[in-house]
């Protein structure tokens, strides 16, 4: 069934995602803050909360956060448990950078591109923090192999590992909001753009979510074996990926 990601925004293609009836029922009347609380509760307890395990709640939180303006420090602390769908306009600079870095791993040459991103950072200390973050994410990429769908799943699951989240938060919070916006602009100018942060009125904030059936935009989440502490029940749909 189709659901609006941000219920304060209009019913547009950019604000609609397909999900299972179980997921839709679980999120009914639940705002982003409560979604995060349920994700953490399911993660701590290792059991489903209102029918969803931790991985599903984190994915719902990521989808909703893409379409919700957040303070920088709050957006910086969210795991990228779901890669952004094609053409999505991410509202939060921290998530824009998070997605841009993660998406570098989806095509060959990611090592050179992440080094190029590191070279754009202001100062040795923050570059060191960035490299530590990349070092926490890279093993998941290498373990996943070259198959595109498997790799994307591995990247999403990697964000639910404590070490990846800790390294990311240390880096991006040290970088700060102003420097994050500047880095995004410099990365775009350097040809390292994979997602495009733009500001929109709330009614247009989520324009661009694609729910097509093509290979680059599958309309359902595939049932699969998730990473530890990131279990998803069968039947929860996964929206399109970039």
One Martini backbone bead per residue (centre of mass of N, CA, C, O) as a GRO file, in nm:
protein
  242
    1UNK     BB    1   0.102   0.032   0.011
    2UNK     BB    2   0.040   0.378   0.030
    3UNK     BB    3   0.258   0.639   0.172
    4UNK     BB    4   0.330   0.905   0.350
    5UNK     BB    5   0.616   1.036   0.484
    6UNK     BB    6   0.500   1.332   0.502
    7UNK     BB    7   0.198   1.441   0.647
    8UNK     BB    8   0.247   1.761   0.580
    9UNK     BB    9   0.250   1.674   0.299
   10UNK     BB   10   0.177   1.597  -0.002
   11UNK     BB   11   0.026   1.405  -0.255
   12UNK     BB   12   0.312   1.281  -0.396
   13UNK     BB   13   0.555   1.116  -0.543
   14UNK     BB   14   0.773   1.243  -0.335
   15UNK     BB   15   0.563   1.137  -0.073
   16UNK     BB   16   0.570   0.825  -0.170
   17UNK     BB   17   0.536   0.486  -0.040
   18UNK     BB   18   0.586   0.148  -0.041
   19UNK     BB   19   0.412  -0.080   0.184
   20UNK     BB   20   0.319  -0.274   0.409
   21UNK     BB   21   0.058  -0.326   0.612
   22UNK     BB   22   0.227  -0.363   0.868
   23UNK     BB   23   0.384  -0.096   0.847
   24UNK     BB   24   0.143   0.097   0.827
   25UNK     BB   25   0.019   0.019   1.100
   26UNK     BB   26   0.267   0.081   1.284
   27UNK     BB   27   0.282   0.405   1.184
   28UNK     BB   28   0.023   0.487   1.287
   29UNK     BB   29   0.050   0.787   1.455
   30UNK     BB   30   0.369   0.807   1.396
   31UNK     BB   31   0.635   0.978   1.451
   32UNK     BB   32   0.966   1.023   1.429
   33UNK     BB   33   1.034   1.002   1.728
   34UNK     BB   34   0.879   0.732   1.774
   35UNK     BB   35   1.029   0.569   1.565
   36UNK     BB   36   1.301   0.586   1.714
   37UNK     BB   37   1.213   0.458   1.978
   38UNK     BB   38   1.133   0.183   1.851
   39UNK     BB   39   1.403   0.113   1.734
   40UNK     BB   40   1.559   0.110   2.008
   41UNK     BB   41   1.382  -0.096   2.152
   42UNK     BB   42   1.423  -0.329   1.950
   43UNK     BB   43   1.732  -0.333   1.973
   44UNK     BB   44   1.757  -0.390   2.277
   45UNK     BB   45   1.551  -0.649   2.280
   46UNK     BB   46   1.538  -0.823   1.998
   47UNK     BB   47   1.239  -0.735   1.928
   48UNK     BB   48   0.941  -0.674   1.838
   49UNK     BB   49   0.758  -0.365   1.757
   50UNK     BB   50   0.461  -0.360   1.643
   51UNK     BB   51   0.574  -0.592   1.418
   52UNK     BB   52   0.873  -0.467   1.427
   53UNK     BB   53   1.190  -0.454   1.369
   54UNK     BB   54   1.460  -0.260   1.384
   55UNK     BB   55   1.524  -0.233   1.078
   56UNK     BB   56   1.241  -0.128   0.997
   57UNK     BB   57   1.237   0.123   1.176
   58UNK     BB   58   1.493   0.255   1.058
   59UNK     BB   59   1.382   0.277   0.769
   60UNK     BB   60   1.143   0.454   0.835
   61UNK     BB   61   1.311   0.683   0.956
   62UNK     BB   62   1.475   0.753   0.704
   63UNK     BB   63   1.242   0.819   0.514
   64UNK     BB   64   1.119   1.046   0.690
   65UNK     BB   65   1.377   1.227   0.719
   66UNK     BB   66   1.413   1.315   0.425
   67UNK     BB   67   1.113   1.484   0.464
   68UNK     BB   68   1.249   1.624   0.734
   69UNK     BB   69   1.323   1.888   0.901
   70UNK     BB   70   1.640   1.916   1.080
   71UNK     BB   71   1.858   1.934   1.297
   72UNK     BB   72   2.177   1.870   1.258
   73UNK     BB   73   2.231   1.683   1.513
   74UNK     BB   74   1.996   1.487   1.442
   75UNK     BB   75   2.069   1.398   1.154
   76UNK     BB   76   2.363   1.294   1.229
   77UNK     BB   77   2.233   1.043   1.419
   78UNK     BB   78   2.134   0.896   1.165
   79UNK     BB   79   2.091   0.617   1.007
   80UNK     BB   80   2.143   0.472   0.676
   81UNK     BB   81   1.903   0.230   0.638
   82UNK     BB   82   1.837   0.394   0.363
   83UNK     BB   83   1.856   0.451   0.051
   84UNK     BB   84   1.792   0.688  -0.163
   85UNK     BB   85   1.585   0.758  -0.384
   86UNK     BB   86   1.530   0.859  -0.680
   87UNK     BB   87   1.550   1.214  -0.684
   88UNK     BB   88   1.585   1.292  -0.411
   89UNK     BB   89   1.532   1.562  -0.174
   90UNK     BB   90   1.735   1.640   0.063
   91UNK     BB   91   1.699   1.842   0.358
   92UNK     BB   92   1.968   1.734   0.504
   93UNK     BB   93   2.302   1.779   0.502
   94UNK     BB   94   2.393   1.527   0.660
   95UNK     BB   95   2.240   1.327   0.468
   96UNK     BB   96   2.371   1.411   0.208
   97UNK     BB   97   2.657   1.323   0.287
   98UNK     BB   98   2.593   1.036   0.367
   99UNK     BB   99   2.488   0.949   0.086
  100UNK     BB  100   2.725   1.034  -0.090
  101UNK     BB  101   2.934   0.848   0.037
  102UNK     BB  102   2.786   0.575   0.015
  103UNK     BB  103   2.743   0.583  -0.304
  104UNK     BB  104   3.042   0.542  -0.384
  105UNK     BB  105   3.025   0.215  -0.329
  106UNK     BB  106   2.835   0.130  -0.593
  107UNK     BB  107   3.101   0.186  -0.759
  108UNK     BB  108   3.369   0.184  -0.915
  109UNK     BB  109   3.627   0.378  -0.748
  110UNK     BB  110   3.577   0.454  -0.440
  111UNK     BB  111   3.859   0.506  -0.326
  112UNK     BB  112   3.928   0.758  -0.497
  113UNK     BB  113   3.675   0.925  -0.418
  114UNK     BB  114   3.722   0.934  -0.109
  115UNK     BB  115   3.993   1.076  -0.132
  116UNK     BB  116   3.880   1.329  -0.270
  117UNK     BB  117   3.699   1.409  -0.036
  118UNK     BB  118   3.921   1.434   0.179
  119UNK     BB  119   4.074   1.671   0.026
  120UNK     BB  120   3.822   1.880   0.093
  121UNK     BB  121   3.896   1.899   0.375
  122UNK     BB  122   3.939   2.103   0.677
  123UNK     BB  123   4.188   1.930   0.773
  124UNK     BB  124   4.347   1.671   0.931
  125UNK     BB  125   4.152   1.578   1.154
  126UNK     BB  126   3.892   1.542   0.978
  127UNK     BB  127   4.025   1.346   0.780
  128UNK     BB  128   4.079   1.128   0.987
  129UNK     BB  129   3.782   1.082   1.063
  130UNK     BB  130   3.691   1.002   0.780
  131UNK     BB  131   3.882   0.756   0.743
  132UNK     BB  132   3.762   0.596   0.977
  133UNK     BB  133   3.485   0.570   0.859
  134UNK     BB  134   3.563   0.427   0.596
  135UNK     BB  135   3.697   0.184   0.751
  136UNK     BB  136   3.412   0.084   0.866
  137UNK     BB  137   3.266   0.041   0.575
  138UNK     BB  138   3.448  -0.121   0.371
  139UNK     BB  139   3.423  -0.423   0.467
  140UNK     BB  140   3.124  -0.451   0.371
  141UNK     BB  141   3.189  -0.420   0.073
  142UNK     BB  142   3.391  -0.655   0.038
  143UNK     BB  143   3.190  -0.881   0.141
  144UNK     BB  144   2.957  -0.839  -0.083
  145UNK     BB  145   3.068  -0.766  -0.348
  146UNK     BB  146   2.947  -0.698  -0.694
  147UNK     BB  147   2.652  -0.712  -0.639
  148UNK     BB  148   2.432  -0.463  -0.630
  149UNK     BB  149   2.206  -0.549  -0.433
  150UNK     BB  150   2.392  -0.660  -0.211
  151UNK     BB  151   2.550  -0.400  -0.162
  152UNK     BB  152   2.315  -0.220  -0.072
  153UNK     BB  153   2.234  -0.391   0.168
  154UNK     BB  154   2.509  -0.378   0.314
  155UNK     BB  155   2.512  -0.071   0.355
  156UNK     BB  156   2.255  -0.050   0.524
  157UNK     BB  157   2.345  -0.250   0.748
  158UNK     BB  158   2.605  -0.102   0.835
  159UNK     BB  159   2.445   0.142   0.976
  160UNK     BB  160   2.369  -0.069   1.229
  161UNK     BB  161   2.651  -0.028   1.328
  162UNK     BB  162   2.814   0.112   1.584
  163UNK     BB  163   3.088   0.194   1.452
  164UNK     BB  164   2.978   0.350   1.213
  165UNK     BB  165   2.813   0.558   1.373
  166UNK     BB  166   3.041   0.668   1.549
  167UNK     BB  167   3.229   0.767   1.321
  168UNK     BB  168   3.030   0.953   1.184
  169UNK     BB  169   2.955   1.143   1.420
  170UNK     BB  170   3.236   1.245   1.478
  171UNK     BB  171   3.283   1.370   1.205
  172UNK     BB  172   3.022   1.554   1.148
  173UNK     BB  173   3.027   1.712   1.419
  174UNK     BB  174   3.310   1.829   1.370
  175UNK     BB  175   3.247   1.973   1.105
  176UNK     BB  176   2.963   2.079   1.066
  177UNK     BB  177   2.727   2.261   0.904
  178UNK     BB  178   2.887   2.462   0.728
  179UNK     BB  179   3.105   2.258   0.623
  180UNK     BB  180   2.905   2.064   0.495
  181UNK     BB  181   2.789   2.253   0.282
  182UNK     BB  182   3.063   2.316   0.152
  183UNK     BB  183   3.138   2.025   0.073
  184UNK     BB  184   2.901   1.976  -0.119
  185UNK     BB  185   2.979   2.197  -0.319
  186UNK     BB  186   3.268   2.094  -0.381
  187UNK     BB  187   3.185   1.810  -0.477
  188UNK     BB  188   3.017   1.903  -0.714
  189UNK     BB  189   3.246   2.061  -0.859
  190UNK     BB  190   3.424   1.775  -0.862
  191UNK     BB  191   3.216   1.534  -0.947
  192UNK     BB  192   3.080   1.397  -0.652
  193UNK     BB  193   2.782   1.366  -0.733
  194UNK     BB  194   2.469   1.173  -0.631
  195UNK     BB  195   2.334   1.395  -0.463
  196UNK     BB  196   2.089   1.675  -0.416
  197UNK     BB  197   2.084   1.943  -0.225
  198UNK     BB  198   1.765   2.096  -0.143
  199UNK     BB  199   1.538   2.355  -0.117
  200UNK     BB  200   1.196   2.340   0.013
  201UNK     BB  201   0.894   2.337   0.035
  202UNK     BB  202   0.698   2.128   0.206
  203UNK     BB  203   0.506   2.058  -0.042
  204UNK     BB  204   0.808   1.987  -0.206
  205UNK     BB  205   1.018   1.816  -0.032
  206UNK     BB  206   0.956   1.510  -0.187
  207UNK     BB  207   1.037   1.533  -0.463
  208UNK     BB  208   1.126   1.216  -0.646
  209UNK     BB  209   0.999   0.967  -0.573
  210UNK     BB  210   1.052   0.635  -0.688
  211UNK     BB  211   0.806   0.362  -0.806
  212UNK     BB  212   0.925   0.186  -1.001
  213UNK     BB  213   1.003  -0.135  -1.187
  214UNK     BB  214   1.284  -0.101  -1.234
  215UNK     BB  215   1.608  -0.192  -1.171
  216UNK     BB  216   1.667   0.099  -1.024
  217UNK     BB  217   1.338   0.077  -0.906
  218UNK     BB  218   1.231  -0.100  -0.685
  219UNK     BB  219   0.915  -0.148  -0.501
  220UNK     BB  220   1.060  -0.360  -0.307
  221UNK     BB  221   1.144  -0.527  -0.033
  222UNK     BB  222   1.363  -0.767   0.028
  223UNK     BB  223   1.395  -1.060   0.150
  224UNK     BB  224   1.648  -1.109   0.412
  225UNK     BB  225   1.959  -1.132   0.554
  226UNK     BB  226   2.053  -0.961   0.815
  227UNK     BB  227   2.213  -0.791   1.018
  228UNK     BB  228   2.295  -0.745   1.314
  229UNK     BB  229   2.033  -0.573   1.461
  230UNK     BB  230   1.856  -0.581   1.151
  231UNK     BB  231   1.574  -0.700   1.149
  232UNK     BB  232   1.339  -0.820   0.898
  233UNK     BB  233   1.038  -0.879   0.809
  234UNK     BB  234   0.841  -1.021   0.618
  235UNK     BB  235   0.672  -0.781   0.394
  236UNK     BB  236   0.864  -0.553   0.392
  237UNK     BB  237   0.905  -0.286   0.203
  238UNK     BB  238   1.122  -0.162  -0.058
  239UNK     BB  239   1.230   0.101  -0.193
  240UNK     BB  240   1.388   0.280  -0.395
  241UNK     BB  241   1.700   0.319  -0.550
  242UNK     BB  242   1.959   0.504  -0.696
   0.00000   0.00000   0.00000
